[in-house]
Amino acid sequence: MAAIRQPQEGQQDSPLAWFGYRLGVLYEGRDEGPLPVEVHRTADEVISEVNGWIARTVDRGVGGATMAPMSMGELLSRLVRALKLSDSLPMDRIHPAFQRLAQLAEAYDDLASGLRGGRFDLPDYLPGIDWS
């Protein structure tokens, strides 16, 4: 989470941390609701980069692997946006926001673990379509 808020030394050696930071910069200061077209387009590019990196570095699940509900890039994007939105919420919305953030972080950990173990496969990502 710290990597999303500010660049860390050696962060470019950790692609997911670097992708998270780049998404964090895009979502900084944005409120809830639709993103401006250019921000959405750039986020789609980063999400596609995440998915491409995952495809190159993680073996795909084989027979019996469960299809994940979203790509790793989409999940990372949601996690980062939730974190950035939580920075500007009124006090009465902080607790629910952090519960959701914890759920997304757990989903990220589960997906990463499932991918490494061959238990999950990832769906295709369709840039330009917001399913949220």
KEKE-3310 file (N, C-alpha, C; in steps of 0.2 Angstrom, whole numbers, plus 5000, padded with zeros to 4 digits):
npx = (5004:5010:5018:5009:5006:5018:5033:5044:5061:5070:5058:5054:5060:5050:5037:5023:5022:5026:5017:5005:5009:5009:4995:4990:4994:4987:4974:4974:4967:4954:4937:4922:4913:4912:4927:4937:4939:4952:4960:4954:4957:4971:4972:4967:4977:4988:4982:4981:4995:4998:4991:4997:5011:5008:5003:5015:5024:5018:5012:4999:4983:4979:4968:4954:4957:4950:4940:4945:4936:4939:4953:4970:4975:4963:4959:4969:4968:4956:4958:4968:4961:4951:4959:4964:4952:4948:4956:4950:4937:4922:4922:4911:4911:4923:4926:4917:4923:4937:4934:4930:4942:4950:4944:4946:4960:4962:4956:4965:4977:4972:4969:4982:4989:4982:4984:4998:4998:4991:4978:4969:4963:4964:4952:4950:4954:4945:4949:4943:4930:4920:4916:4912)
npy = (4994:5006:5008:5013:5025:5033:5034:5021:5017:5007:5003:5001:4989:4981:4976:4976:4985:4996:4998:5000:5012:5020:5020:5025:5039:5043:5042:5051:5063:5062:5061:5051:5042:5043:5042:5055:5055:5054:5050:5038:5031:5031:5023:5011:5008:5005:4995:4985:4983:4978:4966:4960:4959:4949:4939:4935:4931:4922:4906:4899:4893:4876:4863:4862:4873:4887:4901:4917:4931:4944:4952:4953:4966:4974:4971:4977:4990:4993:4992:5002:5013:5013:5015:5028:5035:5034:5043:5056:5055:5059:5058:5049:5039:5033:5021:5010:5012:5008:4995:4989:4991:4983:4971:4971:4970:4958:4950:4952:4946:4933:4930:4932:4922:4911:4911:4909:4896:4889:4887:4897:4905:4918:4930:4937:4954:4969:4983:4999:4996:4998:4989:4991)
npz = (5000:5003:4992:4983:4987:4987:4978:4980:4985:4973:4967:4954:4951:4955:4947:4950:4961:4955:4944:4953:4959:4948:4944:4956:4955:4944:4949:4960:4969:4963:4963:4968:4956:4938:4928:4920:4903:4897:4908:4911:4899:4900:4912:4908:4899:4908:4916:4906:4904:4916:4915:4904:4909:4919:4911:4905:4915:4924:4925:4916:4922:4922:4916:4926:4933:4941:4934:4937:4943:4938:4930:4935:4933:4933:4946:4954:4950:4955:4969:4971:4967:4977:4988:4986:4985:4998:5005:5004:5010:5020:5038:5042:5032:5032:5039:5032:5020:5022:5026:5014:5007:5013:5010:4996:4996:5002:4992:4981:4987:4987:4974:4968:4975:4971:4957:4956:4961:4952:4953:4948:4934:4922:4916:4900:4897:4893:4886:4889:4892:4906:4919:4932)
capx = (5000:5014:5020:5004:5006:5024:5038:5049:5068:5070:5051:5054:5062:5044:5033:5016:5022:5027:5010:5001:5010:5006:4988:4989:4995:4981:4968:4975:4962:4948:4931:4919:4910:4916:4934:4938:4940:4959:4962:4951:4961:4978:4972:4966:4984:4992:4979:4984:5002:4999:4989:5003:5016:5006:5003:5022:5027:5014:5010:4991:4980:4977:4962:4952:4958:4944:4941:4944:4931:4942:4960:4974:4976:4957:4959:4974:4965:4950:4962:4972:4956:4948:4964:4964:4946:4948:4960:4946:4930:4921:4923:4906:4912:4930:4925:4915:4928:4942:4932:4930:4949:4953:4941:4950:4967:4962:4955:4971:4981:4969:4970:4989:4991:4978:4988:5005:4997:4988:4971:4965:4965:4962:4948:4953:4953:4943:4950:4937:4923:4920:4911:4911)
capy = (5000:5012:5010:5017:5032:5037:5029:5018:5015:5001:5001:4999:4982:4977:4979:4977:4991:5002:4999:5003:5019:5024:5020:5030:5045:5044:5043:5056:5069:5061:5059:5045:5044:5042:5046:5058:5050:5053:5046:5031:5028:5029:5018:5005:5006:5002:4989:4981:4982:4973:4959:4958:4956:4943:4933:4933:4929:4918:4901:4899:4887:4871:4859:4862:4880:4891:4907:4922:4936:4949:4951:4956:4973:4977:4971:4982:4996:4994:4992:5008:5018:5013:5018:5035:5038:5034:5049:5062:5053:5061:5053:5044:5034:5030:5014:5006:5012:5003:4988:4988:4991:4976:4965:4971:4968:4950:4947:4953:4941:4927:4930:4931:4915:4906:4911:4905:4889:4886:4886:4902:4907:4925:4932:4942:4961:4972:4990:5004:4994:4999:4984:4992)
capz = (5000:5004:4986:4979:4990:4985:4975:4985:4982:4970:4966:4947:4951:4957:4942:4952:4965:4950:4941:4958:4960:4942:4945:4961:4952:4940:4953:4965:4969:4960:4968:4966:4949:4932:4927:4914:4897:4897:4914:4910:4894:4903:4917:4904:4897:4914:4917:4900:4905:4922:4913:4900:4913:4922:4906:4903:4921:4928:4921:4916:4925:4917:4917:4933:4936:4942:4931:4942:4941:4935:4928:4940:4932:4935:4953:4956:4948:4960:4975:4971:4967:4983:4993:4984:4987:5006:5007:5005:5013:5027:5044:5043:5027:5032:5041:5027:5015:5024:5026:5007:5005:5016:5006:4990:4997:5003:4985:4978:4989:4985:4967:4967:4977:4966:4950:4957:4963:4946:4954:4945:4927:4922:4910:4895:4899:4887:4888:4887:4895:4913:4921:4939)
cpx = (5004:5017:5015:5004:5012:5029:5043:5056:5067:5063:5050:5056:5056:5039:5026:5016:5022:5020:5005:5002:5008:4999:4986:4989:4989:4975:4968:4970:4956:4943:4928:4915:4914:4922:4933:4941:4948:4962:4960:4955:4968:4977:4971:4973:4988:4989:4981:4991:5003:4997:4994:5009:5014:5006:5010:5026:5024:5011:5002:4989:4979:4971:4960:4953:4951:4945:4940:4939:4933:4950:4964:4975:4969:4957:4963:4971:4960:4953:4965:4966:4952:4952:4964:4958:4945:4951:4955:4938:4929:4921:4918:4907:4919:4929:4923:4920:4934:4940:4932:4938:4952:4950:4945:4957:4967:4960:4961:4976:4979:4970:4978:4992:4988:4982:4994:5004:4993:4981:4966:4968:4962:4958:4952:4950:4951:4943:4944:4930:4924:4914:4909:4904)
cpy = (5006:5014:5014:5024:5036:5032:5027:5017:5008:4998:4998:4992:4978:4980:4980:4984:4997:5003:5002:5010:5023:5025:5025:5037:5047:5046:5048:5062:5068:5059:5053:5047:5042:5046:5050:5054:5049:5049:5039:5027:5026:5024:5011:5003:5002:4996:4983:4979:4977:4966:4956:4955:4950:4937:4931:4930:4924:4912:4901:4893:4882:4867:4859:4869:4884:4898:4912:4927:4942:4948:4955:4963:4977:4977:4976:4989:4998:4996:4999:5014:5019:5016:5026:5039:5039:5040:5055:5061:5057:5056:5047:5038:5031:5023:5009:5006:5007:4996:4985:4987:4985:4970:4965:4968:4960:4947:4947:4947:4934:4925:4928:4924:4910:4905:4907:4898:4885:4885:4891:4903:4914:4926:4937:4949:4965:4980:4994:5002:4994:4994:4985:4995)
cpz = (5000:4997:4982:4981:4987:4983:4980:4981:4979:4967:4958:4946:4953:4953:4945:4957:4960:4946:4946:4959:4954:4942:4950:4959:4948:4944:4959:4964:4966:4965:4965:4959:4943:4931:4921:4909:4897:4902:4913:4905:4896:4908:4913:4901:4902:4916:4912:4901:4911:4919:4908:4904:4917:4917:4905:4909:4925:4923:4921:4919:4920:4919:4925:4936:4936:4938:4936:4939:4938:4934:4934:4939:4934:4943:4956:4955:4954:4967:4976:4971:4974:4989:4992:4986:4995:5009:5008:5007:5019:5032:5044:5038:5027:5034:5036:5021:5016:5025:5018:5004:5007:5012:4999:4991:4998:4996:4981:4980:4987:4978:4965:4969:4973:4959:4951:4958:4957:4947:4951:4938:4927:4915:4906:4898:4892:4889:4885:4889:4903:4916:4929:4940)
residu = (MET:ALA:ALA:ILE:ARG:GLN:PRO:GLN:GLU:GLY:GLN:GLN:ASP:SER:PRO:LEU:ALA:TRP:PHE:GLY:TYR:ARG:LEU:GLY:VAL:LEU:TYR:GLU:GLY:ARG:ASP:GLU:GLY:PRO:LEU:PRO:VAL:GLU:VAL:HIS:ARG:THR:ALA:ASP:GLU:VAL:ILE:SER:GLU:VAL:ASN:GLY:TRP:ILE:ALA:ARG:THR:VAL:ASP:ARG:GLY:VAL:GLY:GLY:ALA:THR:MET:ALA:PRO:MET:SER:MET:GLY:GLU:LEU:LEU:SER:ARG:LEU:VAL:ARG:ALA:LEU:LYS:LEU:SER:ASP:SER:LEU:PRO:MET:ASP:ARG:ILE:HIS:PRO:ALA:PHE:GLN:ARG:LEU:ALA:GLN:LEU:ALA:GLU:ALA:TYR:ASP:ASP:LEU:ALA:SER:GLY:LEU:ARG:GLY:GLY:ARG:PHE:ASP:LEU:PRO:ASP:TYR:LEU:PRO:GLY:ILE:ASP:TRP:SER)
# end
